[in-house]
Amino acid sequence: MRYCKLALFIPCALLLSACTTVTPAYKDNGSRSGPCVEGGPDSVAQQFYDYRIQHRSNDITALRPYLSDNLAKLLSDASRDTEHRQLMSSDPFSSRTTLPDSASVTSASTIPNSDARNIPLRVELKQGDQSWRDEVLMIREGQCWVIDDVRYLGGSVHAPAGSLRQSVENR
C-alpha cells in the first residue's frame, strides 16, 4: 500500500513541476556591442558629465562608452539628419543650449532596489550663476551601466521634446 501511494505521488509531482514556468523578474538586456566604463550607475553618469565638461564636444564616437547601444545609434543617425542639426550642434545632453561648467549626479545608493535595471538619477548642472536639474536614465547592458536617455527638467528647454530620445527619434 505504501509503494502504491508513492508510485502515484512521484508522477504527479513531476507533472506539476513540468507544467509550471518561472518568468524572470527582469528582462536580460543581453550583451553590449560597444566599449564599457567601469563603475555603478551614478559613477558612470558622473564620469560622463565630467568628460563632457572637460572635452566640450558632441563627438558621439568619443562618448560611445557612456551611451547605450540604442541611444548611440539614434544620436549617430540624428547627427547626419538636417532636421536634428540645431539640437545636435547645441548641448543635446542638457536642458540648456550651452554646456554646463559643473555637474553633480545624485547617488544611486538612495535607490531602494539594488537589482534595478533602469535607474533614473538627478543631475544638478551649473553654468556661472545659473543652475538647473535634469534626469539621466541609466540602464544595464550586459555588465555595463550606460546612459539610455536624458529627461530635460531644467526649464527653458531648447529641445523639441521632453527628453533626448524623444527629440532625436524620427516619428
C-alpha positions in Angstrom: 0.0 0.0 0.0 2.8 2.4 0.9 4.5 1.8 -2.5 1.2 2.4 -4.3 0.8 5.9 -2.9 4.5 6.7 -3.6 4.1 5.4 -7.2 1.1 7.7 -7.7 2.7 10.7 -5.9 6.0 10.8 -7.9 4.5 11.1 -11.4 2.1 13.8 -10.2 4.9 15.8 -8.7 6.9 15.5 -11.9 3.9 16.5 -14.0 3.2 19.6 -11.8 6.9 20.7 -11.9 6.9 20.4 -15.7 3.8 22.5 -16.1 4.9 25.5 -14.1 7.1 28.1 -15.6 9.0 30.8 -13.9 9.4 34.2 -15.6 12.4 36.2 -14.6 11.9 39.4 -12.5 13.6 41.5 -15.2 14.5 41.1 -18.8 18.1 40.4 -19.6 19.5 43.2 -21.6 21.9 40.9 -23.3 25.4 41.7 -24.2 26.9 45.0 -25.1 28.4 45.7 -28.5 30.4 48.8 -27.5 33.2 49.6 -25.0 32.4 49.9 -21.3 33.1 52.3 -18.5 33.8 50.8 -15.0 31.5 51.7 -12.1 28.0 51.8 -10.9 25.2 53.9 -12.4 26.0 57.1 -10.5 29.7 56.8 -11.1 29.3 56.2 -14.8 26.9 59.2 -15.1 29.3 61.4 -13.2 32.2 60.3 -15.4 30.1 61.1 -18.5 29.3 64.7 -17.4 32.9 65.2 -16.2 34.2 64.1 -19.7 31.7 66.3 -21.5 32.7 69.4 -19.4 36.4 68.7 -19.9 36.3 68.0 -23.6 33.3 70.2 -24.6 32.4 68.2 -27.7 29.4 66.3 -29.1 31.6 63.6 -30.7 29.3 60.6 -30.4 32.3 58.2 -31.1 34.2 59.6 -28.1 31.0 59.4 -25.9 30.2 55.9 -27.1 31.4 54.1 -23.9 28.9 56.0 -21.8 25.9 55.5 -24.1 23.6 52.6 -24.6 23.8 50.8 -28.0 20.3 52.1 -28.9 20.9 55.7 -27.9 24.3 55.8 -29.6 22.7 54.6 -32.9 19.9 57.2 -32.6 22.4 60.0 -32.0 24.6 58.9 -34.8 21.7 58.9 -37.2 20.5 62.3 -35.8 23.9 63.8 -36.4 23.6 63.1 -40.1 20.0 64.3 -40.3 19.4 68.0 -41.2 16.2 68.0 -39.1 18.2 67.5 -35.9 21.2 69.7 -36.8 20.2 72.5 -34.4 19.8 70.1 -31.4 23.0 68.2 -32.2 25.1 71.4 -32.6 24.0 72.7 -29.1 24.1 70.5 -26.0 21.7 67.6 -26.5 22.5 66.2 -23.1 21.2 69.2 -21.2 18.1 71.3 -21.0 20.1 74.4 -21.9 21.8 75.1 -25.2 25.3 75.6 -23.8 27.5 73.1 -21.9 27.5 73.5 -18.1 30.6 74.4 -16.1 29.9 71.7 -13.5 27.6 68.7 -12.9 26.8 66.7 -9.8 25.0 63.4 -10.1 22.9 62.1 -7.1 24.0 58.9 -5.5 22.3 55.7 -6.6 22.6 54.4 -3.0 19.3 56.2 -2.3 17.6 53.8 -4.7 15.9 51.1 -2.6 16.1 48.3 -5.2 19.7 47.5 -5.9 18.7 44.9 -8.5 17.0 47.5 -10.7 17.9 47.5 -14.4 16.7 51.1 -15.1 17.8 53.8 -12.7 16.8 57.5 -13.1 19.4 59.8 -11.5 19.0 63.6 -10.9 21.9 65.7 -12.2 22.5 69.2 -10.8 24.1 71.3 -13.5 25.6 74.8 -13.2 26.8 77.4 -15.5 28.0 80.6 -14.0 25.3 81.7 -11.5 22.6 79.6 -13.2 21.8 76.1 -12.1 19.2 73.6 -13.2 18.4 69.9 -12.9 18.0 67.2 -15.5 17.5 63.5 -15.1 19.6 60.8 -16.7 18.2 57.3 -17.2 20.9 54.6 -16.6 20.3 51.1 -17.9 22.3 47.9 -17.6 23.7 46.4 -20.9 25.5 43.2 -20.1 27.8 44.1 -17.3 27.9 47.8 -18.1 25.9 50.8 -16.8 25.1 53.2 -19.6 23.0 56.3 -20.4 19.8 55.5 -22.2 18.1 58.8 -22.1 18.2 62.3 -20.6 15.0 63.9 -19.4 15.0 67.7 -19.7 13.7 69.2 -16.4 15.7 72.4 -16.4 13.2 74.9 -17.8 13.8 76.9 -21.0 14.3 73.7 -22.8 15.8 74.1 -26.3 14.9 70.6 -27.5 11.7 69.8 -29.5 10.6 67.2 -26.9 10.9 66.5 -23.1 13.8 64.0 -23.5 16.8 63.4 -25.6 15.4 60.1 -27.0 12.1 61.7 -28.0 13.9 64.6 -29.6 16.0 62.5 -31.9 13.6 59.7 -32.7 12.1 60.1 -36.2 8.3 59.8 -35.7 
